[in-house]
Amino acid sequence: MGIFSKIKDGLKKTRDSFAGKVEQVLRSFTKIDEELFEELEESLIMSDVGMVTAEHICDELRRRIKETGVTDAAEVRGLMKEIIAGMLDGGQELNIRTKPSVILVIGVNGVGKTTTIGKMAYDLTSRGKKVLLGAADTFRAAAIDQLQIWADRAGVDIIRHSEGSDPAAVVFDALQAAKSRHADVVICDTAGRLHNKKNLMDELSKITRVISREAEGCDVEVLLVLDATTGQNALNQARQFKEAAGITGIVLTKLDGTARGGVVIGIREELQVPIKYIGVGEKIDDLQPFDAQDFANALFDDETGENQ
């Protein structure tokens, strides 16, 4: 199955909900008027895009319709797809040019963080990168063991300490190992606690200081993993984590299991943080590097992305 087909299949529930609502509105109108925009805005909000982003899309739609002179409501669909693709585009490439580069992965428990790290390791390895994992979620023994399983599946090395160890010490050892083993990328897991923002800040700050000192001059990505099935709650989590840590990108998991994938657009637009990966299935190769145009094509059931 091609990459576009995977994304299209993974977005089926969201497409049925999102595009279905939009198509229903557009079929109901023969002319473009303010009532059409109001109905479209409501359909976008109901698709978990979020109120602020829905308003932005409709404002941009008004501007483009005025600019292009479009008079047929059916043509609005194409304009909307262009607008959404443009909003999602930019910054999706991982910034991992140095050797080593560091990817710090954060997020609350249950979003698929450890699984995501394993799949990311597999993706980067398949691109010819030598990857090393750091099991710095030391508060749960299960997290360390789970990451070991994924390291084995992806065929990469892992640095792990015992449960309860200092997470920053694990990151330190992982960076030293990466240098000695000439690894290209170090991916570090972290504890998924958000209930105490100060503790989270303190822990991430300590880890970040270690990375700054031991990997000075190296590219560093701080990726926040979010569960798409939680809809607007994912956007709220992203807001809190953006305050607590300087996130550089978003990984949105479980898109295949939800009709609430419209939240991707809201997160990208409201937080101005790029989407780096999306999870569209349970297999090891179902974590896909994000492509804005492919996502928009799949969202509107447009086959033009098939051979890209």
C-alpha positions in Angstrom: 0.0 0.0 0.0 1.4 3.4 -1.0 1.9 6.2 1.6 -1.1 8.2 0.3 -3.3 5.2 0.4 -2.3 4.6 4.0 -3.1 8.2 5.0 -6.4 8.1 3.0 -7.5 4.8 4.7 -6.4 6.1 8.1 -8.5 9.2 7.7 -11.6 7.4 6.6 -13.6 8.2 9.8 -12.5 11.8 9.9 -13.2 12.2 6.1 -16.7 10.7 6.5 -17.4 13.2 9.3 -15.6 16.3 8.1 -16.0 16.1 4.3 -19.5 14.7 4.8 -20.6 17.8 6.8 -19.0 20.2 4.4 -20.5 18.4 1.3 -23.9 18.4 2.9 -23.7 22.2 3.5 -22.5 22.9 -0.1 -25.2 20.8 -1.7 -27.8 22.7 0.3 -26.9 26.0 -1.3 -27.0 27.1 -5.0 -25.5 30.6 -4.3 -22.8 31.9 -2.1 -24.1 34.1 0.7 -23.5 34.8 4.4 -25.8 31.9 5.4 -23.5 29.5 3.5 -20.5 30.8 5.5 -22.4 30.4 8.8 -23.4 26.8 8.0 -19.8 26.0 6.9 -18.4 27.5 10.1 -20.8 25.5 12.2 -19.9 22.3 10.3 -16.2 22.9 10.9 -16.7 23.5 14.6 -18.7 20.2 14.8 -15.7 18.5 13.1 -13.4 19.4 16.0 -11.5 22.1 14.0 -12.2 24.6 16.9 -14.0 27.9 16.8 -11.0 30.1 16.3 -9.7 28.1 13.3 -13.2 27.6 11.8 -13.6 31.4 11.8 -10.2 31.8 10.2 -11.0 29.3 7.4 -14.3 31.1 6.7 -12.7 34.5 6.7 -10.0 33.3 4.3 -12.8 31.7 2.2 -14.7 35.0 1.9 -11.5 36.8 0.8 -10.6 34.2 -1.8 -14.2 34.0 -3.2 -14.1 37.8 -3.6 -10.7 37.6 -5.2 -11.5 34.8 -7.6 -15.1 35.7 -8.4 -16.3 32.2 -7.7 -20.1 32.1 -7.8 -20.9 28.4 -7.6 -21.1 26.9 -4.1 -19.8 23.6 -5.5 -16.4 25.3 -6.2 -16.0 26.4 -2.6 -14.8 22.8 -1.8 -11.7 23.3 -3.9 -10.9 26.6 -2.3 -11.4 25.2 1.2 -9.0 22.4 0.5 -6.4 24.9 -0.7 -6.8 27.0 2.4 -6.5 24.0 4.8 -3.4 22.6 2.9 -1.8 26.1 3.2 -2.6 26.4 6.9 -1.1 23.0 7.7 2.0 23.4 5.5 5.5 24.4 6.8 8.0 23.1 9.3 7.0 19.4 9.0 10.5 18.1 8.2 12.4 16.9 11.2 15.4 19.1 12.0 18.0 16.3 12.4 21.0 17.4 10.3 23.7 17.1 13.0 25.3 13.9 14.2 23.9 13.2 16.7 20.6 14.9 16.6 18.3 14.6 19.6 14.5 14.0 19.7 12.9 14.5 23.1 9.4 13.0 23.2 6.8 14.3 25.7 3.1 13.8 26.3 0.7 12.5 28.9 0.3 8.8 29.7 -2.0 6.9 27.3 -1.5 8.9 24.1 0.8 6.3 22.6 4.1 8.0 23.3 6.3 4.9 23.7 4.7 3.2 20.7 5.3 6.3 18.7 9.0 6.3 19.6 9.3 2.7 18.4 7.6 3.5 15.1 9.6 6.7 14.7 12.8 4.7 15.2 11.7 2.3 12.6 10.9 5.1 10.1 14.3 6.8 10.7 16.2 3.5 10.4 14.4 2.7 7.1 15.8 6.1 5.9 19.3 5.0 6.7 19.7 6.6 10.1 21.4 4.9 13.0 19.0 5.4 15.9 19.5 5.0 19.7 16.7 5.2 22.3 16.9 6.6 25.8 14.3 5.1 28.3 14.0 8.3 30.4 10.4 7.5 31.6 11.8 5.9 34.7 8.7 6.3 36.8 7.0 3.3 35.3 8.8 0.0 34.9 6.3 -0.9 32.2 7.4 2.1 30.1 11.1 0.9 30.2 10.1 -2.7 29.3 7.7 -1.5 26.5 10.4 0.7 25.0 12.8 -2.3 25.0 10.2 -4.3 23.0 9.9 -1.5 20.5 13.7 -1.1 20.3 14.0 -4.8 19.5 11.2 -4.5 16.8 12.9 -1.5 15.2 16.3 -3.1 15.4 17.9 -0.2 17.4 20.0 0.1 20.6 18.5 1.3 23.9 20.0 2.9 27.0 18.0 2.0 30.1 18.3 2.3 33.9 16.2 0.7 36.6 12.8 2.0 37.6 13.0 5.2 39.7 16.4 6.3 38.3 17.1 9.9 37.5 15.6 10.6 34.0 18.3 13.2 33.3 21.0 10.6 34.0 19.5 8.3 31.4 19.6 11.1 28.9 23.2 11.8 29.8 24.2 8.1 29.2 22.2 7.9 26.0 24.0 11.0 24.6 27.4 9.5 25.6 26.5 6.2 24.0 25.3 8.0 20.8 28.7 9.7 20.5 30.7 6.6 21.1 28.5 4.5 18.8 28.3 7.2 16.1 24.5 7.3 16.2 22.7 9.7 13.9 19.6 10.3 16.1 18.9 9.8 19.9 15.2 9.6 20.8 14.5 10.0 24.5 11.2 9.0 26.2 10.0 11.1 29.2 7.5 10.6 31.9 3.9 11.4 31.0 2.8 13.6 33.9 0.9 16.8 33.5 -1.0 17.0 36.8 1.8 19.0 38.4 3.1 21.6 36.0 6.0 22.7 38.2 7.3 19.1 38.5 7.0 18.7 34.7 8.8 22.0 34.1 11.5 21.1 36.6 12.1 17.6 35.1 12.1 18.8 31.5 14.3 21.7 32.3 16.9 19.4 33.9 16.8 17.1 30.9 17.1 20.1 28.5 20.1 21.4 30.5 21.8 18.0 30.1 21.1 18.0 26.3 22.3 21.6 25.9 25.6 20.7 27.8 26.3 17.3 26.3 25.0 17.8 22.8 26.0 21.5 22.4 25.4 22.7 18.8 23.3 19.6 18.0 19.8 19.8 16.4 17.1 19.2 19.0 13.4 18.4 18.4 10.9 18.4 21.3 7.9 16.5 20.0 4.6 16.4 21.8 2.5 13.3 21.2 -1.3 13.8 21.2 -4.2 11.3 21.0 -6.5 12.4 18.1 -9.4 10.6 19.6 -9.6 13.2 22.4 -10.5 16.0 20.0 -10.4 19.4 21.6 -8.8 18.0 24.7 -5.7 17.3 22.6 -5.7 21.0 21.7 -5.9 21.9 25.4 -3.0 19.6 26.3 -1.0 21.1 23.5 -1.6 24.6 24.9 -0.4 23.5 28.4 2.7 21.7 27.1 3.6 24.6 24.9 3.6 26.8 28.0 5.7 24.2 30.0 8.2 23.2 27.3 9.4 24.7 24.1 7.8 22.1 21.8 9.0 22.2 18.2 6.5 19.7 16.7 3.4 17.6 17.2 2.8 13.9 16.6 -0.9 13.1 16.4 -1.7 9.4 17.0 -4.7 7.2 16.6 -6.2 9.1 13.6 -7.5 5.8 12.2 -9.7 5.3 15.2 -11.5 8.6 15.3 -13.8 11.0 13.4 -12.1 13.9 15.2 -9.0 14.3 13.1 -10.1 17.8 12.2 -8.3 18.8 15.4 -5.0 18.6 13.4 -6.0 21.8 11.7 -6.9 23.6 14.9 -3.7 22.6 16.7 -1.5 23.7 13.7 -3.4 27.0 13.3 -3.9 28.1 16.9 -0.5 27.0 18.3 1.6 27.7 15.2 3.5 24.4 15.9 4.1 22.2 12.9 2.8 18.6 12.7 5.7 16.2 12.2 4.1 12.8 12.1 0.6 11.3 12.1 -0.4 7.8 13.2 -2.8 6.1 10.9 -2.7 2.5 12.1 -1.3 -0.1 14.5 1.5 -1.5 12.3 5.1 -0.5 12.8 5.1 1.4 9.5 1.8 3.2 10.1 3.4 6.3 11.6 3.7 8.6 8.6 5.8 11.8 8.2 3.2 14.5 7.8 2.5 16.0 4.4 0.0 18.9 4.3 -1.1 18.4 0.7 -1.6 14.6 1.1 -3.6 15.2 4.3 -5.8 17.8 2.6 -6.3 15.5 -0.4 -7.2 12.5 1.8 -9.5 14.7 3.9 -11.5 15.7 0.8 -11.2 12.2 -0.8 -9.1 13.6 -3.7 -7.2 11.0 -5.7 -4.6 13.5 -7.0 -2.3 12.6 -4.2 -2.2 8.9 -5.1 1.0 9.0 -7.1 2.9 11.7 -5.3 
